[in-house]
Amino acid sequence: MYKVLCKYQIANTNIYCIDVEGKIQLLKNGIKLKDEKGNIFVIQSVGMTKYKNIGDYKKYATLLLAGKIEDIGKNLTIIKAEI
């Protein structure tokens, strides 16, 4: 499970990113995520988020998602991994 920490809009677009906390080593482009509301998102890109301690890079990431990000829930789970 991944906890959604924040979401933010990229410049003056309809594109949003989110910061998540969890086991980010499992996240990669193409993986589908589902929130507790039933919304489904597809990871378009995974990036490193700012961290305070060197070990934090293993549990925090910034995700660019396809889907209705404006209505995203507080938690995400992997529902399908693309190979």
N, CA, C and O of each residue as an XYZ file, in Angstrom:
332
protein
N       0.840     -1.175      0.000
C       0.000      0.000      0.000
C       0.885      1.238      0.000
O       1.963      1.251      0.595
N       0.415      2.268     -0.673
C       1.142      3.523     -0.774
C       0.270      4.654     -0.234
O      -0.886      4.811     -0.625
N       0.841      5.419      0.653
C       0.136      6.554      1.242
C       0.371      7.776      0.358
O       1.514      8.108      0.044
N      -0.713      8.445     -0.043
C      -0.603      9.663     -0.840
C      -0.306     10.821      0.110
O      -1.122     11.151      0.971
N       0.863     11.432     -0.052
C       1.283     12.515      0.838
C       0.792     13.872      0.358
O       0.348     14.692      1.161
N       0.867     14.113     -0.944
C       0.362     15.375     -1.501
C       0.201     15.221     -3.006
O       0.775     14.324     -3.624
N      -0.582     16.106     -3.572
C      -0.718     16.165     -5.031
C      -0.522     17.608     -5.433
O      -0.853     18.524     -4.681
N       0.017     17.806     -6.621
C       0.239     19.160     -7.094
C       0.152     19.206     -8.603
O       0.456     18.239     -9.302
N      -0.273     20.358     -9.080
C      -0.462     20.583    -10.501
C       0.844     21.065    -11.121
O       1.582     21.846    -10.521
N       1.113     20.591    -12.316
C       2.317     21.014    -13.031
C       1.992     22.259    -13.845
O       1.209     22.209    -14.794
N       2.600     23.368    -13.465
C       2.442     24.676    -14.132
C       0.976     24.982    -14.392
O       0.145     24.796    -13.503
N       0.643     25.441    -15.575
C      -0.730     25.798    -15.936
C      -1.342     24.729    -16.830
O      -1.926     25.037    -17.870
N      -1.205     23.469    -16.419
C      -1.716     22.349    -17.212
C      -2.766     21.593    -16.408
O      -3.069     21.944    -15.267
N      -3.308     20.559    -17.017
C      -4.215     19.652    -16.318
C      -3.478     18.385    -15.889
O      -4.096     17.341    -15.682
N      -2.171     18.482    -15.758
C      -1.333     17.356    -15.375
C      -0.974     17.493    -13.898
O      -0.562     18.558    -13.437
N      -1.140     16.398    -13.172
C      -0.855     16.392    -11.736
C       0.170     15.322    -11.405
O       0.250     14.294    -12.077
N       0.947     15.570    -10.372
C       1.851     14.589     -9.789
C       1.423     14.364     -8.349
O       0.739     15.197     -7.753
N       1.830     13.238     -7.803
C       1.592     12.972     -6.392
C       2.890     12.482     -5.762
O       3.731     11.884     -6.432
N       3.040     12.739     -4.486
C       4.126     12.159     -3.697
C       3.536     11.034     -2.886
O       2.471     11.180     -2.287
N       4.238      9.891     -2.867
C       3.762      8.721     -2.129
C       4.836      8.207     -1.183
O       6.029      8.461     -1.349
N       4.362      7.477     -0.189
C       5.247      6.793      0.754
C       4.901      5.314      0.714
O       3.727      4.946      0.768
N       5.907      4.475      0.621
C       5.703      3.033      0.580
C       6.941      2.355      0.035
O       8.019      2.948     -0.004
N       6.787      1.115     -0.384
C       7.901      0.346     -0.942
C       8.032      0.700     -2.424
O       7.498      0.006     -3.289
N       8.744      1.782     -2.700
C       8.753      2.332     -4.059
C       9.559      1.497     -5.050
O       9.465      1.727     -6.256
N      10.337      0.547     -4.581
C      11.109     -0.295     -5.495
C      10.193     -1.082     -6.433
O      10.636     -1.524     -7.493
N       8.925     -1.262     -6.061
C       7.976     -2.013     -6.877
C       7.316     -1.168     -7.958
O       6.647     -1.706     -8.841
N       7.494      0.141     -7.900
C       6.815      1.039     -8.825
C       7.637      1.269    -10.087
O       8.843      1.510    -10.026
N       6.957      1.191    -11.238
C       7.596      1.492    -12.521
C       6.520      1.898    -13.516
O       5.330      1.706    -13.264
N       6.926      2.447    -14.621
C       5.982      2.886    -15.652
C       5.090      1.730    -16.098
O       5.554      0.603    -16.270
N       3.795      2.030    -16.282
C       2.842      1.037    -16.762
C       2.077      0.309    -15.681
O       1.075     -0.342    -15.978
N       2.513      0.395    -14.438
C       1.817     -0.296    -13.348
C       0.510      0.430    -13.050
O       0.456      1.660    -13.046
N      -0.542     -0.347    -12.800
C      -1.847      0.224    -12.468
C      -2.021      0.241    -10.952
O      -1.699     -0.719    -10.252
N      -2.545      1.376    -10.473
C      -2.810      1.565     -9.050
C      -4.283      1.871     -8.852
O      -4.927      2.463     -9.718
N      -4.813      1.465     -7.705
C      -6.218      1.717     -7.384
C      -6.295      2.343     -6.005
O      -5.590      1.925     -5.087
N      -7.162      3.356     -5.857
C      -7.345      3.960     -4.539
C      -8.569      3.367     -3.847
O      -9.270      2.532     -4.419
N      -8.819      3.800     -2.621
C      -9.930      3.247     -1.840
C     -11.297      3.657     -2.376
O     -12.315      3.098     -1.967
N     -11.328      4.623     -3.282
C     -12.578      5.059     -3.896
C     -12.908      4.250     -5.149
O     -13.992      4.390     -5.717
N     -11.975      3.409     -5.576
C     -12.166      2.615     -6.786
C     -11.574      3.236     -8.034
O     -11.666      2.650     -9.113
N     -10.965      4.413     -7.915
C     -10.321      5.060     -9.062
C      -9.074      4.282     -9.464
O      -8.342      3.791     -8.605
N      -8.835      4.170    -10.751
C      -7.666      3.458    -11.267
C      -6.761      4.450    -11.988
O      -7.226      5.305    -12.742
N      -5.470      4.320    -11.744
C      -4.456      5.204    -12.315
C      -3.348      4.346    -12.923
O      -3.106      3.225    -12.475
N      -2.685      4.875    -13.937
C      -1.549      4.197    -14.564
C      -0.322      5.077    -14.373
O      -0.355      6.273    -14.663
N       0.758      4.482    -13.884
C       1.999      5.242    -13.681
C       2.616      5.579    -15.032
O       2.896      4.694    -15.839
N       2.825      6.878    -15.266
C       3.469      7.358    -16.480
C       4.961      7.586    -16.253
O       5.771      7.413    -17.164
N       5.317      7.979    -15.020
C       6.710      8.237    -14.702
C       6.901      8.181    -13.190
O       6.010      8.548    -12.424
N       8.074      7.717    -12.775
C       8.439      7.638    -11.355
C       9.688      8.478    -11.151
O      10.663      8.347    -11.890
N       9.652      9.337    -10.148
C      10.811     10.173     -9.857
C      11.123     10.179     -8.373
O      10.299      9.792     -7.544
N      12.323     10.625     -8.057
C      12.731     10.724     -6.665
C      12.191     12.029     -6.103
O      12.243     13.071     -6.757
N      11.681     11.959     -4.904
C      11.209     13.151     -4.218
C      12.282     13.630     -3.253
O      13.242     12.906     -2.988
N      12.138     14.807     -2.738
C      13.102     15.319     -1.765
C      13.058     14.458     -0.508
O      12.002     13.950     -0.132
N      14.180     14.302      0.123
C      14.230     13.545      1.364
C      15.233     14.192      2.306
O      16.139     14.910      1.885
N      15.045     13.919      3.592
C      15.918     14.510      4.605
C      17.042     13.557      5.002
O      18.162     13.995      5.265
N      16.752     12.273      5.045
C      17.747     11.270      5.418
C      18.082     10.424      4.197
O      17.208     10.174      3.367
N      19.311      9.986      4.071
C      19.761      9.243      2.891
C      18.919      7.994      2.634
O      18.706      7.637      1.475
N      18.435      7.318      3.679
C      17.637      6.111      3.502
C      16.224      6.367      3.018
O      15.524      5.425      2.646
N      15.788      7.618      3.014
C      14.414      7.936      2.619
C      14.133      7.685      1.146
O      12.973      7.545      0.758
N      15.174      7.626      0.313
C      14.940      7.412     -1.111
C      14.277      6.064     -1.380
O      13.710      5.861     -2.453
N      14.340      5.142     -0.423
C      13.729      3.827     -0.589
C      12.232      3.815     -0.306
O      11.548      2.846     -0.636
N      11.713      4.886      0.305
C      10.296      4.853      0.668
C       9.465      6.031      0.187
O       8.264      6.078      0.454
N      10.072      6.991     -0.521
C       9.321      8.133     -1.041
C       9.555      8.289     -2.533
O      10.678      8.122     -3.010
N       8.489      8.610     -3.279
C       8.615      8.835     -4.718
C       7.573      9.855     -5.167
O       6.561     10.079     -4.504
N       7.856     10.462     -6.315
C       6.895     11.331     -6.983
C       6.419     10.587     -8.219
O       7.229     10.079     -8.994
N       5.100     10.520     -8.405
C       4.525      9.786     -9.524
C       3.743     10.719    -10.429
O       2.987     11.570     -9.960
N       3.931     10.552    -11.733
C       3.085     11.190    -12.732
C       2.106     10.106    -13.159
O       2.515      9.067    -13.678
N       0.821     10.341    -12.944
C      -0.191      9.321    -13.183
C      -1.163      9.737    -14.272
O      -1.448     10.923    -14.442
N      -1.672      8.753    -15.012
C      -2.785      8.965    -15.924
C      -4.043      8.566    -15.164
O      -4.095      7.499    -14.554
N      -5.041      9.417    -15.204
C      -6.280      9.160    -14.485
C      -6.796     10.449    -13.882
O      -6.188     11.507    -14.044
N      -7.917     10.363    -13.187
C      -8.556     11.537    -12.598
C      -7.914     11.845    -11.244
O      -8.455     11.485    -10.199
N      -6.773     12.505    -11.269
C      -5.989     12.777    -10.069
C      -6.711     13.725     -9.123
O      -6.498     13.663     -7.912
N      -7.560     14.598     -9.650
C      -8.258     15.563     -8.806
C      -9.062     14.877     -7.710
O      -9.286     15.467     -6.653
N      -9.496     13.653     -7.937
C     -10.352     12.911     -6.997
C      -9.614     11.745     -6.344
O     -10.255     10.798     -5.887
N      -8.296     11.789     -6.290
C      -7.521     10.668     -5.766
C      -7.751     10.498     -4.268
O      -7.931     11.474     -3.539
N      -7.741      9.249     -3.824
C      -7.923      8.950     -2.407
C      -6.640      9.129     -1.615
O      -5.685      9.743     -2.091
N      -6.624      8.586     -0.400
C      -5.478      8.741      0.497
C      -4.493      7.582      0.412
O      -3.352      7.708      0.857
N      -4.919      6.452     -0.155
C      -4.064      5.265     -0.247
C      -4.199      4.619     -1.613
O      -5.272      4.635     -2.217
N      -3.099      4.048     -2.095
C      -3.080      3.364     -3.382
C      -2.530      1.956     -3.210
O      -1.661      1.718     -2.371
N      -3.040      1.024     -4.010
C      -2.502     -0.330     -4.037
C      -2.254     -0.718     -5.492
O      -2.941     -0.253     -6.401
N      -1.260     -1.576     -5.691
C      -0.962     -2.080     -7.028
C      -2.033     -3.101     -7.409
O      -2.318     -4.023     -6.644
N      -2.630     -2.932     -8.602
C      -3.625     -3.911     -9.031
C      -3.159     -4.721    -10.234
O      -3.636     -5.834    -10.459
N      -2.227     -4.163    -11.007
C      -1.725     -4.922    -12.149
C      -0.365     -4.389    -12.541
O      -0.200     -3.190    -12.768
N       0.590     -5.262    -12.620
C       1.933     -4.870    -13.046
C       2.102     -5.274    -14.508
O       1.886     -6.433    -14.862
N       2.481     -4.335    -15.344
C       2.758     -4.610    -16.762
C       4.180     -5.134    -16.882
O       5.094     -4.612    -16.243
N       4.368     -6.154    -17.691
C       5.705     -6.729    -17.866
C       6.261     -6.336    -19.209
O       7.380     -6.721    -19.551
